Amino acid sequence: MNHPARNPLPLDRAHLSDPITGRPVRITDRTLWLQEGDPDDGITLYFESRETLEAYRRIPVEHPEAGLSHSLSNQDDEGYDEG
């Protein structure tokens, strides 16, 4: 989550795009950011305003793995499809 004391991107990479507006974000000590995923393999997103950060947080997250608990396999022992 946002923490003003630590900026995870080196300041020599000065511009990135806000994921909501697409406009460049100038990275400073006050830039709002959000870590998605773990710090090693995830991504860090930068935002130009509190409004765009909150708009990003309101985007619904899909969880397709939830549907994987149902098996569509043939439960019969005959070894053929019944379709």
PyMOL Python script that loads the backbone (N, CA, C, O; Angstrom):
from pymol import cmd

cmd.read_pdbstr("""\
ATOM      1  N   MET A   1       0.828  -1.157   0.000  1.00  0.00           N
ATOM      2  CA  MET A   1       0.000   0.000   0.000  1.00  0.00           C
ATOM      3  C   MET A   1       0.884   1.236   0.000  1.00  0.00           C
ATOM      4  O   MET A   1       2.105   1.117   0.100  1.00  0.00           O
ATOM      5  N   ASN A   2       0.305   2.396  -0.107  1.00  0.00           N
ATOM      6  CA  ASN A   2       1.043   3.644  -0.202  1.00  0.00           C
ATOM      7  C   ASN A   2       1.810   3.927   1.088  1.00  0.00           C
ATOM      8  O   ASN A   2       1.245   3.876   2.181  1.00  0.00           O
ATOM      9  N   HIS A   3       3.086   4.223   0.952  1.00  0.00           N
ATOM     10  CA  HIS A   3       3.918   4.558   2.103  1.00  0.00           C
ATOM     11  C   HIS A   3       4.898   5.638   1.661  1.00  0.00           C
ATOM     12  O   HIS A   3       5.807   5.349   0.884  1.00  0.00           O
ATOM     13  N   PRO A   4       4.741   6.874   2.133  1.00  0.00           N
ATOM     14  CA  PRO A   4       5.535   7.979   1.617  1.00  0.00           C
ATOM     15  C   PRO A   4       7.021   7.891   1.920  1.00  0.00           C
ATOM     16  O   PRO A   4       7.808   8.558   1.249  1.00  0.00           O
ATOM     17  N   ALA A   5       7.436   7.108   2.889  1.00  0.00           N
ATOM     18  CA  ALA A   5       8.854   7.061   3.246  1.00  0.00           C
ATOM     19  C   ALA A   5       9.674   6.202   2.288  1.00  0.00           C
ATOM     20  O   ALA A   5      10.900   6.313   2.260  1.00  0.00           O
ATOM     21  N   ARG A   6       9.021   5.349   1.504  1.00  0.00           N
ATOM     22  CA  ARG A   6       9.757   4.444   0.628  1.00  0.00           C
ATOM     23  C   ARG A   6       9.230   4.579  -0.791  1.00  0.00           C
ATOM     24  O   ARG A   6       8.048   4.338  -1.038  1.00  0.00           O
ATOM     25  N   ASN A   7      10.077   4.957  -1.710  1.00  0.00           N
ATOM     26  CA  ASN A   7       9.697   5.011  -3.109  1.00  0.00           C
ATOM     27  C   ASN A   7      10.365   3.826  -3.797  1.00  0.00           C
ATOM     28  O   ASN A   7      11.590   3.805  -3.914  1.00  0.00           O
ATOM     29  N   PRO A   8       9.591   2.831  -4.260  1.00  0.00           N
ATOM     30  CA  PRO A   8      10.185   1.605  -4.777  1.00  0.00           C
ATOM     31  C   PRO A   8      10.858   1.741  -6.134  1.00  0.00           C
ATOM     32  O   PRO A   8      11.539   0.811  -6.565  1.00  0.00           O
ATOM     33  N   LEU A   9      10.691   2.865  -6.823  1.00  0.00           N
ATOM     34  CA  LEU A   9      11.304   3.050  -8.130  1.00  0.00           C
ATOM     35  C   LEU A   9      12.451   4.045  -8.021  1.00  0.00           C
ATOM     36  O   LEU A   9      12.273   5.116  -7.441  1.00  0.00           O
ATOM     37  N   PRO A  10      13.616   3.721  -8.559  1.00  0.00           N
ATOM     38  CA  PRO A  10      14.708   4.695  -8.535  1.00  0.00           C
ATOM     39  C   PRO A  10      14.296   5.989  -9.233  1.00  0.00           C
ATOM     40  O   PRO A  10      13.600   5.951 -10.248  1.00  0.00           O
ATOM     41  N   LEU A  11      14.711   7.104  -8.708  1.00  0.00           N
ATOM     42  CA  LEU A  11      14.297   8.385  -9.250  1.00  0.00           C
ATOM     43  C   LEU A  11      14.881   8.678 -10.621  1.00  0.00           C
ATOM     44  O   LEU A  11      14.441   9.627 -11.270  1.00  0.00           O
ATOM     45  N   ASP A  12      15.860   7.898 -11.093  1.00  0.00           N
ATOM     46  CA  ASP A  12      16.384   8.129 -12.430  1.00  0.00           C
ATOM     47  C   ASP A  12      15.388   7.688 -13.508  1.00  0.00           C
ATOM     48  O   ASP A  12      15.551   8.049 -14.674  1.00  0.00           O
ATOM     49  N   ARG A  13      14.376   6.927 -13.145  1.00  0.00           N
ATOM     50  CA  ARG A  13      13.278   6.599 -14.058  1.00  0.00           C
ATOM     51  C   ARG A  13      12.129   7.521 -13.693  1.00  0.00           C
ATOM     52  O   ARG A  13      11.246   7.149 -12.920  1.00  0.00           O
ATOM     53  N   ALA A  14      12.141   8.712 -14.244  1.00  0.00           N
ATOM     54  CA  ALA A  14      11.321   9.797 -13.727  1.00  0.00           C
ATOM     55  C   ALA A  14       9.860   9.796 -14.162  1.00  0.00           C
ATOM     56  O   ALA A  14       9.045  10.402 -13.467  1.00  0.00           O
ATOM     57  N   HIS A  15       9.480   9.163 -15.251  1.00  0.00           N
ATOM     58  CA  HIS A  15       8.097   9.227 -15.710  1.00  0.00           C
ATOM     59  C   HIS A  15       7.510   7.849 -15.936  1.00  0.00           C
ATOM     60  O   HIS A  15       8.140   6.974 -16.529  1.00  0.00           O
ATOM     61  N   LEU A  16       6.302   7.676 -15.454  1.00  0.00           N
ATOM     62  CA  LEU A  16       5.507   6.486 -15.733  1.00  0.00           C
ATOM     63  C   LEU A  16       4.097   6.976 -15.995  1.00  0.00           C
ATOM     64  O   LEU A  16       3.804   8.153 -15.786  1.00  0.00           O
ATOM     65  N   SER A  17       3.226   6.105 -16.446  1.00  0.00           N
ATOM     66  CA  SER A  17       1.850   6.499 -16.744  1.00  0.00           C
ATOM     67  C   SER A  17       0.889   6.063 -15.646  1.00  0.00           C
ATOM     68  O   SER A  17       0.995   4.962 -15.105  1.00  0.00           O
ATOM     69  N   ASP A  18      -0.049   6.949 -15.328  1.00  0.00           N
ATOM     70  CA  ASP A  18      -1.125   6.626 -14.414  1.00  0.00           C
ATOM     71  C   ASP A  18      -2.008   5.585 -15.117  1.00  0.00           C
ATOM     72  O   ASP A  18      -2.409   5.810 -16.259  1.00  0.00           O
ATOM     73  N   PRO A  19      -2.326   4.449 -14.468  1.00  0.00           N
ATOM     74  CA  PRO A  19      -3.099   3.402 -15.141  1.00  0.00           C
ATOM     75  C   PRO A  19      -4.543   3.802 -15.444  1.00  0.00           C
ATOM     76  O   PRO A  19      -5.191   3.152 -16.264  1.00  0.00           O
ATOM     77  N   ILE A  20      -5.056   4.838 -14.817  1.00  0.00           N
ATOM     78  CA  ILE A  20      -6.425   5.279 -15.064  1.00  0.00           C
ATOM     79  C   ILE A  20      -6.473   6.312 -16.184  1.00  0.00           C
ATOM     80  O   ILE A  20      -7.283   6.180 -17.101  1.00  0.00           O
ATOM     81  N   THR A  21      -5.629   7.329 -16.132  1.00  0.00           N
ATOM     82  CA  THR A  21      -5.677   8.406 -17.123  1.00  0.00           C
ATOM     83  C   THR A  21      -4.739   8.172 -18.303  1.00  0.00           C
ATOM     84  O   THR A  21      -4.969   8.692 -19.395  1.00  0.00           O
ATOM     85  N   GLY A  22      -3.689   7.395 -18.088  1.00  0.00           N
ATOM     86  CA  GLY A  22      -2.696   7.199 -19.135  1.00  0.00           C
ATOM     87  C   GLY A  22      -1.700   8.341 -19.241  1.00  0.00           C
ATOM     88  O   GLY A  22      -0.790   8.294 -20.069  1.00  0.00           O
ATOM     89  N   ARG A  23      -1.859   9.352 -18.423  1.00  0.00           N
ATOM     90  CA  ARG A  23      -0.943  10.486 -18.462  1.00  0.00           C
ATOM     91  C   ARG A  23       0.331  10.174 -17.682  1.00  0.00           C
ATOM     92  O   ARG A  23       0.303   9.397 -16.728  1.00  0.00           O
ATOM     93  N   PRO A  24       1.455  10.784 -18.090  1.00  0.00           N
ATOM     94  CA  PRO A  24       2.717  10.557 -17.375  1.00  0.00           C
ATOM     95  C   PRO A  24       2.636  11.042 -15.934  1.00  0.00           C
ATOM     96  O   PRO A  24       1.984  12.043 -15.636  1.00  0.00           O
ATOM     97  N   VAL A  25       3.306  10.321 -15.049  1.00  0.00           N
ATOM     98  CA  VAL A  25       3.377  10.675 -13.635  1.00  0.00           C
ATOM     99  C   VAL A  25       4.832  10.997 -13.317  1.00  0.00           C
ATOM    100  O   VAL A  25       5.729  10.192 -13.567  1.00  0.00           O
ATOM    101  N   ARG A  26       5.046  12.158 -12.773  1.00  0.00           N
ATOM    102  CA  ARG A  26       6.385  12.548 -12.327  1.00  0.00           C
ATOM    103  C   ARG A  26       6.594  11.945 -10.945  1.00  0.00           C
ATOM    104  O   ARG A  26       5.817  12.221 -10.031  1.00  0.00           O
ATOM    105  N   ILE A  27       7.622  11.133 -10.777  1.00  0.00           N
ATOM    106  CA  ILE A  27       7.878  10.441  -9.519  1.00  0.00           C
ATOM    107  C   ILE A  27       8.607  11.384  -8.560  1.00  0.00           C
ATOM    108  O   ILE A  27       9.690  11.889  -8.857  1.00  0.00           O
ATOM    109  N   THR A  28       7.982  11.604  -7.408  1.00  0.00           N
ATOM    110  CA  THR A  28       8.580  12.406  -6.338  1.00  0.00           C
ATOM    111  C   THR A  28       8.354  11.659  -5.028  1.00  0.00           C
ATOM    112  O   THR A  28       7.798  10.561  -5.023  1.00  0.00           O
ATOM    113  N   ASP A  29       8.776  12.245  -3.936  1.00  0.00           N
ATOM    114  CA  ASP A  29       8.545  11.636  -2.622  1.00  0.00           C
ATOM    115  C   ASP A  29       7.068  11.611  -2.255  1.00  0.00           C
ATOM    116  O   ASP A  29       6.667  10.841  -1.382  1.00  0.00           O
ATOM    117  N   ARG A  30       6.250  12.439  -2.902  1.00  0.00           N
ATOM    118  CA  ARG A  30       4.823  12.520  -2.600  1.00  0.00           C
ATOM    119  C   ARG A  30       3.947  11.755  -3.592  1.00  0.00           C
ATOM    120  O   ARG A  30       2.723  11.770  -3.470  1.00  0.00           O
ATOM    121  N   THR A  31       4.552  11.096  -4.558  1.00  0.00           N
ATOM    122  CA  THR A  31       3.782  10.362  -5.562  1.00  0.00           C
ATOM    123  C   THR A  31       3.058   9.189  -4.910  1.00  0.00           C
ATOM    124  O   THR A  31       3.649   8.426  -4.145  1.00  0.00           O
ATOM    125  N   LEU A  32       1.774   9.059  -5.221  1.00  0.00           N
ATOM    126  CA  LEU A  32       0.983   7.941  -4.710  1.00  0.00           C
ATOM    127  C   LEU A  32       1.282   6.701  -5.536  1.00  0.00           C
ATOM    128  O   LEU A  32       1.357   6.765  -6.763  1.00  0.00           O
ATOM    129  N   TRP A  33       1.450   5.578  -4.861  1.00  0.00           N
ATOM    130  CA  TRP A  33       1.745   4.333  -5.563  1.00  0.00           C
ATOM    131  C   TRP A  33       1.092   3.175  -4.846  1.00  0.00           C
ATOM    132  O   TRP A  33       0.696   3.284  -3.685  1.00  0.00           O
ATOM    133  N   LEU A  34       0.984   2.065  -5.552  1.00  0.00           N
ATOM    134  CA  LEU A  34       0.359   0.865  -5.021  1.00  0.00           C
ATOM    135  C   LEU A  34       1.117  -0.336  -5.546  1.00  0.00           C
ATOM    136  O   LEU A  34       1.380  -0.430  -6.745  1.00  0.00           O
ATOM    137  N   GLN A  35       1.468  -1.250  -4.666  1.00  0.00           N
ATOM    138  CA  GLN A  35       2.163  -2.479  -5.054  1.00  0.00           C
ATOM    139  C   GLN A  35       1.128  -3.565  -5.329  1.00  0.00           C
ATOM    140  O   GLN A  35       0.316  -3.880  -4.460  1.00  0.00           O
ATOM    141  N   GLU A  36       1.150  -4.141  -6.531  1.00  0.00           N
ATOM    142  CA  GLU A  36       0.278  -5.260  -6.891  1.00  0.00           C
ATOM    143  C   GLU A  36       1.122  -6.521  -6.943  1.00  0.00           C
ATOM    144  O   GLU A  36       2.114  -6.578  -7.670  1.00  0.00           O
ATOM    145  N   GLY A  37       0.735  -7.528  -6.178  1.00  0.00           N
ATOM    146  CA  GLY A  37       1.529  -8.753  -6.122  1.00  0.00           C
ATOM    147  C   GLY A  37       2.671  -8.590  -5.147  1.00  0.00           C
ATOM    148  O   GLY A  37       2.775  -7.580  -4.450  1.00  0.00           O
ATOM    149  N   ASP A  38       3.537  -9.606  -5.105  1.00  0.00           N
ATOM    150  CA  ASP A  38       4.641  -9.516  -4.156  1.00  0.00           C
ATOM    151  C   ASP A  38       5.721  -8.579  -4.698  1.00  0.00           C
ATOM    152  O   ASP A  38       5.792  -8.354  -5.906  1.00  0.00           O
ATOM    153  N   PRO A  39       6.551  -8.038  -3.829  1.00  0.00           N
ATOM    154  CA  PRO A  39       7.544  -7.045  -4.237  1.00  0.00           C
ATOM    155  C   PRO A  39       8.542  -7.541  -5.283  1.00  0.00           C
ATOM    156  O   PRO A  39       9.050  -6.738  -6.065  1.00  0.00           O
ATOM    157  N   ASP A  40       8.831  -8.829  -5.315  1.00  0.00           N
ATOM    158  CA  ASP A  40       9.814  -9.332  -6.276  1.00  0.00           C
ATOM    159  C   ASP A  40       9.223  -9.568  -7.660  1.00  0.00           C
ATOM    160  O   ASP A  40       9.864  -9.260  -8.665  1.00  0.00           O
ATOM    161  N   ASP A  41       8.014 -10.107  -7.724  1.00  0.00           N
ATOM    162  CA  ASP A  41       7.432 -10.475  -9.010  1.00  0.00           C
ATOM    163  C   ASP A  41       6.245  -9.615  -9.415  1.00  0.00           C
ATOM    164  O   ASP A  41       5.769  -9.728 -10.545  1.00  0.00           O
ATOM    165  N   GLY A  42       5.761  -8.768  -8.534  1.00  0.00           N
ATOM    166  CA  GLY A  42       4.602  -7.940  -8.825  1.00  0.00           C
ATOM    167  C   GLY A  42       4.983  -6.672  -9.564  1.00  0.00           C
ATOM    168  O   GLY A  42       6.102  -6.535 -10.057  1.00  0.00           O
ATOM    169  N   ILE A  43       4.044  -5.754  -9.634  1.00  0.00           N
ATOM    170  CA  ILE A  43       4.299  -4.464 -10.271  1.00  0.00           C
ATOM    171  C   ILE A  43       3.946  -3.347  -9.306  1.00  0.00           C
ATOM    172  O   ILE A  43       3.133  -3.526  -8.399  1.00  0.00           O
ATOM    173  N   THR A  44       4.562  -2.196  -9.510  1.00  0.00           N
ATOM    174  CA  THR A  44       4.260  -1.004  -8.745  1.00  0.00           C
ATOM    175  C   THR A  44       3.568  -0.034  -9.679  1.00  0.00           C
ATOM    176  O   THR A  44       4.098   0.296 -10.741  1.00  0.00           O
ATOM    177  N   LEU A  45       2.388   0.426  -9.293  1.00  0.00           N
ATOM    178  CA  LEU A  45       1.619   1.369 -10.081  1.00  0.00           C
ATOM    179  C   LEU A  45       1.707   2.745  -9.434  1.00  0.00           C
ATOM    180  O   LEU A  45       1.637   2.870  -8.211  1.00  0.00           O
ATOM    181  N   TYR A  46       1.863   3.779 -10.264  1.00  0.00           N
ATOM    182  CA  TYR A  46       1.954   5.153  -9.779  1.00  0.00           C
ATOM    183  C   TYR A  46       0.740   5.934 -10.246  1.00  0.00           C
ATOM    184  O   TYR A  46       0.245   5.706 -11.349  1.00  0.00           O
ATOM    185  N   PHE A  47       0.253   6.853  -9.420  1.00  0.00           N
ATOM    186  CA  PHE A  47      -0.977   7.581  -9.691  1.00  0.00           C
ATOM    187  C   PHE A  47      -0.734   9.079  -9.606  1.00  0.00           C
ATOM    188  O   PHE A  47       0.056   9.553  -8.789  1.00  0.00           O
ATOM    189  N   GLU A  48      -1.433   9.819 -10.471  1.00  0.00           N
ATOM    190  CA  GLU A  48      -1.261  11.267 -10.474  1.00  0.00           C
ATOM    191  C   GLU A  48      -2.091  11.963  -9.409  1.00  0.00           C
ATOM    192  O   GLU A  48      -1.828  13.119  -9.078  1.00  0.00           O
ATOM    193  N   SER A  49      -3.098  11.269  -8.864  1.00  0.00           N
ATOM    194  CA  SER A  49      -3.937  11.896  -7.837  1.00  0.00           C
ATOM    195  C   SER A  49      -4.578  10.830  -6.956  1.00  0.00           C
ATOM    196  O   SER A  49      -4.595   9.646  -7.293  1.00  0.00           O
ATOM    197  N   ARG A  50      -5.097  11.273  -5.837  1.00  0.00           N
ATOM    198  CA  ARG A  50      -5.836  10.388  -4.926  1.00  0.00           C
ATOM    199  C   ARG A  50      -7.083   9.844  -5.639  1.00  0.00           C
ATOM    200  O   ARG A  50      -7.475   8.699  -5.415  1.00  0.00           O
ATOM    201  N   GLU A  51      -7.701  10.664  -6.494  1.00  0.00           N
ATOM    202  CA  GLU A  51      -8.905  10.248  -7.214  1.00  0.00           C
ATOM    203  C   GLU A  51      -8.625   9.072  -8.147  1.00  0.00           C
ATOM    204  O   GLU A  51      -9.410   8.126  -8.204  1.00  0.00           O
ATOM    205  N   THR A  52      -7.506   9.124  -8.881  1.00  0.00           N
ATOM    206  CA  THR A  52      -7.221   8.012  -9.794  1.00  0.00           C
ATOM    207  C   THR A  52      -6.801   6.756  -9.028  1.00  0.00           C
ATOM    208  O   THR A  52      -7.081   5.642  -9.469  1.00  0.00           O
ATOM    209  N   LEU A  53      -6.138   6.927  -7.894  1.00  0.00           N
ATOM    210  CA  LEU A  53      -5.809   5.773  -7.050  1.00  0.00           C
ATOM    211  C   LEU A  53      -7.086   5.104  -6.559  1.00  0.00           C
ATOM    212  O   LEU A  53      -7.204   3.879  -6.611  1.00  0.00           O
ATOM    213  N   GLU A  54      -8.041   5.894  -6.086  1.00  0.00           N
ATOM    214  CA  GLU A  54      -9.300   5.334  -5.595  1.00  0.00           C
ATOM    215  C   GLU A  54     -10.118   4.725  -6.740  1.00  0.00           C
ATOM    216  O   GLU A  54     -10.786   3.711  -6.542  1.00  0.00           O
ATOM    217  N   ALA A  55     -10.076   5.322  -7.918  1.00  0.00           N
ATOM    218  CA  ALA A  55     -10.775   4.750  -9.073  1.00  0.00           C
ATOM    219  C   ALA A  55     -10.191   3.379  -9.406  1.00  0.00           C
ATOM    220  O   ALA A  55     -10.933   2.452  -9.732  1.00  0.00           O
ATOM    221  N   TYR A  56      -8.863   3.244  -9.325  1.00  0.00           N
ATOM    222  CA  TYR A  56      -8.217   1.959  -9.570  1.00  0.00           C
ATOM    223  C   TYR A  56      -8.657   0.928  -8.534  1.00  0.00           C
ATOM    224  O   TYR A  56      -8.935  -0.221  -8.876  1.00  0.00           O
ATOM    225  N   ARG A  57      -8.720   1.335  -7.283  1.00  0.00           N
ATOM    226  CA  ARG A  57      -9.117   0.410  -6.216  1.00  0.00           C
ATOM    227  C   ARG A  57     -10.560  -0.059  -6.352  1.00  0.00           C
ATOM    228  O   ARG A  57     -10.906  -1.140  -5.874  1.00  0.00           O
ATOM    229  N   ARG A  58     -11.411   0.744  -7.003  1.00  0.00           N
ATOM    230  CA  ARG A  58     -12.813   0.371  -7.185  1.00  0.00           C
ATOM    231  C   ARG A  58     -13.039  -0.591  -8.358  1.00  0.00           C
ATOM    232  O   ARG A  58     -14.149  -1.096  -8.523  1.00  0.00           O
ATOM    233  N   ILE A  59     -12.030  -0.851  -9.162  1.00  0.00           N
ATOM    234  CA  ILE A  59     -12.189  -1.780 -10.286  1.00  0.00           C
ATOM    235  C   ILE A  59     -12.395  -3.181  -9.716  1.00  0.00           C
ATOM    236  O   ILE A  59     -11.576  -3.651  -8.926  1.00  0.00           O
ATOM    237  N   PRO A  60     -13.491  -3.860 -10.113  1.00  0.00           N
ATOM    238  CA  PRO A  60     -13.731  -5.205  -9.580  1.00  0.00           C
ATOM    239  C   PRO A  60     -12.656  -6.186 -10.052  1.00  0.00           C
ATOM    240  O   PRO A  60     -12.155  -6.097 -11.173  1.00  0.00           O
ATOM    241  N   VAL A  61     -12.325  -7.101  -9.185  1.00  0.00           N
ATOM    242  CA  VAL A  61     -11.318  -8.116  -9.494  1.00  0.00           C
ATOM    243  C   VAL A  61     -12.025  -9.427  -9.804  1.00  0.00           C
ATOM    244  O   VAL A  61     -12.873  -9.882  -9.036  1.00  0.00           O
ATOM    245  N   GLU A  62     -11.672 -10.031 -10.933  1.00  0.00           N
ATOM    246  CA  GLU A  62     -12.235 -11.326 -11.276  1.00  0.00           C
ATOM    247  C   GLU A  62     -11.363 -12.428 -10.695  1.00  0.00           C
ATOM    248  O   GLU A  62     -10.143 -12.285 -10.613  1.00  0.00           O
ATOM    249  N   HIS A  63     -11.985 -13.518 -10.297  1.00  0.00           N
ATOM    250  CA  HIS A  63     -11.275 -14.668  -9.758  1.00  0.00           C
ATOM    251  C   HIS A  63     -11.677 -15.912 -10.549  1.00  0.00           C
ATOM    252  O   HIS A  63     -12.483 -16.708 -10.067  1.00  0.00           O
ATOM    253  N   PRO A  64     -11.130 -16.095 -11.758  1.00  0.00           N
ATOM    254  CA  PRO A  64     -11.542 -17.232 -12.589  1.00  0.00           C
ATOM    255  C   PRO A  64     -11.220 -18.582 -11.967  1.00  0.00           C
ATOM    256  O   PRO A  64     -11.851 -19.583 -12.305  1.00  0.00           O
ATOM    257  N   GLU A  65     -10.261 -18.623 -11.075  1.00  0.00           N
ATOM    258  CA  GLU A  65      -9.903 -19.900 -10.452  1.00  0.00           C
ATOM    259  C   GLU A  65     -11.022 -20.440  -9.569  1.00  0.00           C
ATOM    260  O   GLU A  65     -11.023 -21.626  -9.239  1.00  0.00           O
ATOM    261  N   ALA A  66     -11.965 -19.603  -9.183  1.00  0.00           N
ATOM    262  CA  ALA A  66     -13.071 -20.051  -8.341  1.00  0.00           C
ATOM    263  C   ALA A  66     -13.932 -21.077  -9.068  1.00  0.00           C
ATOM    264  O   ALA A  66     -14.482 -21.975  -8.431  1.00  0.00           O
ATOM    265  N   GLY A  67     -14.059 -20.965 -10.378  1.00  0.00           N
ATOM    266  CA  GLY A  67     -14.852 -21.908 -11.154  1.00  0.00           C
ATOM    267  C   GLY A  67     -14.149 -23.223 -11.410  1.00  0.00           C
ATOM    268  O   GLY A  67     -14.765 -24.166 -11.907  1.00  0.00           O
ATOM    269  N   LEU A  68     -12.884 -23.304 -11.082  1.00  0.00           N
ATOM    270  CA  LEU A  68     -12.129 -24.530 -11.349  1.00  0.00           C
ATOM    271  C   LEU A  68     -12.417 -25.631 -10.337  1.00  0.00           C
ATOM    272  O   LEU A  68     -11.905 -26.742 -10.476  1.00  0.00           O
ATOM    273  N   SER A  69     -13.216 -25.348  -9.334  1.00  0.00           N
ATOM    274  CA  SER A  69     -13.521 -26.373  -8.336  1.00  0.00           C
ATOM    275  C   SER A  69     -14.542 -27.376  -8.867  1.00  0.00           C
ATOM    276  O   SER A  69     -14.739 -28.429  -8.259  1.00  0.00           O
ATOM    277  N   HIS A  70     -15.192 -27.070  -9.985  1.00  0.00           N
ATOM    278  CA  HIS A  70     -16.183 -27.966 -10.586  1.00  0.00           C
ATOM    279  C   HIS A  70     -15.523 -28.760 -11.706  1.00  0.00           C
ATOM    280  O   HIS A  70     -14.845 -28.190 -12.561  1.00  0.00           O
ATOM    281  N   SER A  71     -15.716 -30.037 -11.701  1.00  0.00           N
ATOM    282  CA  SER A  71     -15.142 -30.887 -12.736  1.00  0.00           C
ATOM    283  C   SER A  71     -16.181 -31.162 -13.813  1.00  0.00           C
ATOM    284  O   SER A  71     -17.334 -31.469 -13.509  1.00  0.00           O
ATOM    285  N   LEU A  72     -15.777 -31.053 -15.052  1.00  0.00           N
ATOM    286  CA  LEU A  72     -16.648 -31.369 -16.176  1.00  0.00           C
ATOM    287  C   LEU A  72     -16.322 -32.738 -16.759  1.00  0.00           C
ATOM    288  O   LEU A  72     -16.824 -33.106 -17.821  1.00  0.00           O
ATOM    289  N   SER A  73     -15.487 -33.480 -16.065  1.00  0.00           N
ATOM    290  CA  SER A  73     -15.074 -34.781 -16.588  1.00  0.00           C
ATOM    291  C   SER A  73     -16.202 -35.801 -16.452  1.00  0.00           C
ATOM    292  O   SER A  73     -17.125 -35.630 -15.655  1.00  0.00           O
ATOM    293  N   ASN A  74     -16.106 -36.848 -17.235  1.00  0.00           N
ATOM    294  CA  ASN A  74     -17.078 -37.945 -17.222  1.00  0.00           C
ATOM    295  C   ASN A  74     -16.878 -38.754 -15.946  1.00  0.00           C
ATOM    296  O   ASN A  74     -15.791 -39.274 -15.695  1.00  0.00           O
ATOM    297  N   GLN A  75     -17.920 -38.855 -15.153  1.00  0.00           N
ATOM    298  CA  GLN A  75     -17.822 -39.579 -13.890  1.00  0.00           C
ATOM    299  C   GLN A  75     -18.072 -41.076 -14.049  1.00  0.00           C
ATOM    300  O   GLN A  75     -17.875 -41.845 -13.109  1.00  0.00           O
ATOM    301  N   ASP A  76     -18.507 -41.485 -15.238  1.00  0.00           N
ATOM    302  CA  ASP A  76     -18.770 -42.907 -15.473  1.00  0.00           C
ATOM    303  C   ASP A  76     -17.472 -43.652 -15.747  1.00  0.00           C
ATOM    304  O   ASP A  76     -16.491 -43.063 -16.201  1.00  0.00           O
ATOM    305  N   ASP A  77     -17.475 -44.942 -15.469  1.00  0.00           N
ATOM    306  CA  ASP A  77     -16.290 -45.763 -15.666  1.00  0.00           C
ATOM    307  C   ASP A  77     -16.164 -46.332 -17.078  1.00  0.00           C
ATOM    308  O   ASP A  77     -15.195 -47.034 -17.369  1.00  0.00           O
ATOM    309  N   GLU A  78     -17.128 -46.043 -17.964  1.00  0.00           N
ATOM    310  CA  GLU A  78     -17.076 -46.626 -19.297  1.00  0.00           C
ATOM    311  C   GLU A  78     -15.939 -46.099 -20.137  1.00  0.00           C
ATOM    312  O   GLU A  78     -15.493 -46.772 -21.066  1.00  0.00           O
ATOM    313  N   GLY A  79     -15.462 -44.907 -19.831  1.00  0.00           N
ATOM    314  CA  GLY A  79     -14.341 -44.361 -20.593  1.00  0.00           C
ATOM    315  C   GLY A  79     -14.740 -43.670 -21.875  1.00  0.00           C
ATOM    316  O   GLY A  79     -13.888 -43.491 -22.745  1.00  0.00           O
ATOM    317  N   TYR A  80     -15.989 -43.272 -22.042  1.00  0.00           N
ATOM    318  CA  TYR A  80     -16.397 -42.559 -23.241  1.00  0.00           C
ATOM    319  C   TYR A  80     -17.316 -41.403 -22.844  1.00  0.00           C
ATOM    320  O   TYR A  80     -17.920 -41.414 -21.771  1.00  0.00           O
ATOM    321  N   ASP A  81     -17.411 -40.418 -23.717  1.00  0.00           N
ATOM    322  CA  ASP A  81     -18.298 -39.289 -23.476  1.00  0.00           C
ATOM    323  C   ASP A  81     -19.729 -39.686 -23.700  1.00  0.00           C
ATOM    324  O   ASP A  81     -20.027 -40.505 -24.569  1.00  0.00           O
ATOM    325  N   GLU A  82     -20.605 -39.118 -22.931  1.00  0.00           N
ATOM    326  CA  GLU A  82     -22.021 -39.424 -23.090  1.00  0.00           C
ATOM    327  C   GLU A  82     -22.754 -38.314 -23.827  1.00  0.00           C
ATOM    328  O   GLU A  82     -23.982 -38.343 -23.908  1.00  0.00           O
ATOM    329  N   GLY A  83     -22.030 -37.329 -24.370  1.00  0.00           N
ATOM    330  CA  GLY A  83     -22.642 -36.186 -25.027  1.00  0.00           C
ATOM    331  C   GLY A  83     -23.198 -36.482 -26.316  1.00  0.00           C
ATOM    332  O   GLY A  83     -23.744 -35.595 -26.971  1.00  0.00           O
TER     333      GLY A  83
END
""", "prot")
cmd.dss("prot")
cmd.show_as("cartoon", "prot")
cmd.util.cbc("prot")
cmd.orient("prot")
